């Protein structure tokens, strides 16, 4: 039975995410980069050649709503622009000149970021990214709700 001193998986994941994003945001501000950590999955998808909200959603594993909202913020910041596609049901998204200039600065930051992640993984003695990727794959195979129902059905409450 869980006591009030224990933290659940969701709480710990959100807290770690806040610590990582908060640290990244501090560095962006310290280096005078007008940038939000939440833009990173969209930037990386665009660099990889993905150019629609649906494509970014698929690549980033974020919800379509989160991607649409982030793209909207990036449009407001003049980092991306939409353009017409042959399929009129979707619009393409591409970096603006301002977005491309920012990307050049970010690429250096991302190299440092991955080095910091590697150091963190050595410090904690676990390949954190690998563990999280395996966790995501397992939860895609069998969702957490199904796992909860199974435990409940087995009477292990």
Phi and psi in degrees as a GROMACS rama.xvg file:
@    title "Ramachandran Plot"
@    xaxis  label "Phi"
@    yaxis  label "Psi"
@TYPE xy
-77.001  136.523  UNK-2
-99.3385  168.039  UNK-3
-67.1685  -16.1035  UNK-4
-81.6017  -13.2495  UNK-5
-91.0087  148.99  UNK-6
-108.209  142.544  UNK-7
-78.5031  166.372  UNK-8
-58.5119  -46.4976  UNK-9
-60.9781  -41.2624  UNK-10
-62.4986  -45.5077  UNK-11
-66.6481  -41.1149  UNK-12
-62.9081  -43.8664  UNK-13
-63.6866  -42.1661  UNK-14
-64.5657  -46.2191  UNK-15
-61.7724  -41.9395  UNK-16
-60.5119  -43.0483  UNK-17
-63.1906  -40.0952  UNK-18
-65.4191  -42.2751  UNK-19
-67.4705  -51.7809  UNK-20
-63.6327  -39.1543  UNK-21
-62.2686  -42.2908  UNK-22
-65.1515  -40.4631  UNK-23
-63.65  -44.0939  UNK-24
-60.4191  -40.1781  UNK-25
-59.5253  -43.834  UNK-26
-67.7304  -38.6582  UNK-27
-59.6659  -45.733  UNK-28
-64.947  -42.5141  UNK-29
-61.1053  -30.8342  UNK-30
-100.499  16.718  UNK-31
56.5474  38.6405  UNK-32
-98.0062  122.512  UNK-33
-83.3873  86.506  UNK-34
-154.353  146.388  UNK-35
-114.456  140.628  UNK-36
-56.8306  -31.8724  UNK-37
-65.9409  -15.054  UNK-38
-75.8382  -19.4854  UNK-39
-55.4755  -49.1045  UNK-40
-60.416  -34.1601  UNK-41
-70.1228  -45.6305  UNK-42
-57.5371  -48.2612  UNK-43
-63.3931  -38.3947  UNK-44
-65.9227  -43.5352  UNK-45
-62.4623  -41.4841  UNK-46
-62.2172  -34.585  UNK-47
-77.868  -3.17867  UNK-48
99.686  1.25064  UNK-49
-78.8516  137.455  UNK-50
-137.714  19.5623  UNK-51
-132.812  159.347  UNK-52
-59.1326  -42.2273  UNK-53
-61.7034  -42.53  UNK-54
-65.4731  -42.3571  UNK-55
-64.9275  -39.8671  UNK-56
-59.3178  -46.8895  UNK-57
-64.6064  -42.8318  UNK-58
-72.5972  -38.9216  UNK-59
-87.5688  -18.1256  UNK-60
69.9143  12.7152  UNK-61
-85.2244  165.133  UNK-62
-73.9659  156.479  UNK-63
-61.3293  -37.7154  UNK-64
-61.757  -43.6847  UNK-65
-64.5324  -41.9455  UNK-66
-65.8608  -45.291  UNK-67
-60.264  -43.3798  UNK-68
-64.1578  -42.6911  UNK-69
-65.3227  -43.3513  UNK-70
-60.7351  -39.7461  UNK-71
-60.8959  -42.6061  UNK-72
-64.3563  -40.0165  UNK-73
-67.7253  -33.8249  UNK-74
-64.3552  -44.5404  UNK-75
-60.0315  -34.4409  UNK-76
-85.0868  3.90431  UNK-77
62.7954  31.8689  UNK-78
-93.8989  -28.4858  UNK-79
-133.846  161.3  UNK-80
-139.911  153.832  UNK-81
-94.4324  153.027  UNK-82
-144.916  158.332  UNK-83
-73.911  139.678  UNK-84
-109.286  164.236  UNK-85
-58.3822  -38.9351  UNK-86
-82.318  104.295  UNK-87
-65.5912  -10.7822  UNK-88
-74.6757  -17.2219  UNK-89
-128.391  158.62  UNK-90
-120.804  151.307  UNK-91
-83.4165  158.858  UNK-92
-127.904  134.443  UNK-93
-142.712  158.751  UNK-94
-72.0253  143.027  UNK-95
-85.0966  177.568  UNK-96
-59.3064  -40.9464  UNK-97
-63.5251  -41.1802  UNK-98
-64.3021  -41.3075  UNK-99
-65.008  -39.9952  UNK-100
-64.8071  -41.6362  UNK-101
-65.2424  -38.7427  UNK-102
-57.7927  -41.1808  UNK-103
-58.0583  -40.3693  UNK-104
-71.213  -39.5691  UNK-105
-66.9357  -35.6872  UNK-106
-56.9469  -40.3017  UNK-107
-64.7365  -42.675  UNK-108
-62.6525  -39.2191  UNK-109
-67.5576  -33.7352  UNK-110
-61.6469  -44.8022  UNK-111
-64.5875  -40.5746  UNK-112
-58.3911  -47.1978  UNK-113
-67.7159  -32.208  UNK-114
-65.6923  -40.522  UNK-115
-64.7773  -38.1744  UNK-116
-64.0062  -43.4463  UNK-117
-60.6117  -40.9827  UNK-118
-64.1236  -41.5411  UNK-119
-60.6372  -45.2176  UNK-120
-62.2172  -38.8363  UNK-121
-65.301  -41.671  UNK-122
-61.926  -43.0394  UNK-123
-86.6085  -11.0023  UNK-124
73.8478  23.144  UNK-125
-141.251  140.964  UNK-126
-77.7152  81.0956  UNK-127
-54.725  -45.7463  UNK-128
-62.5774  -39.8741  UNK-129
-66.5087  -42.186  UNK-130
-62.437  -44.5211  UNK-131
-66.7213  -38.218  UNK-132
-64.1226  -42.7282  UNK-133
-65.8904  -37.6183  UNK-134
-63.4476  -44.6121  UNK-135
-61.1629  -43.0009  UNK-136
-63.0015  -43.5704  UNK-137
-63.2206  -39.5689  UNK-138
-73.8207  -27.0439  UNK-139
-69.3888  -37.1299  UNK-140
-67.9658  -46.4718  UNK-141
-141.222  111.509  UNK-142
-63.3723  162.863  UNK-143
-67.2309  -34.7612  UNK-144
-60.8495  -42.9206  UNK-145
-63.648  -38.9587  UNK-146
-64.2683  -39.9405  UNK-147
-63.674  -45.6102  UNK-148
-60.7489  -39.9529  UNK-149
-64.0858  -45.2576  UNK-150
-63.1128  -42.2884  UNK-151
-61.8369  -43.6999  UNK-152
-66.073  -31.3339  UNK-153
-78.3115  -4.31325  UNK-154
74.5919  22.6231  UNK-155
-96.3724  42.251  UNK-156
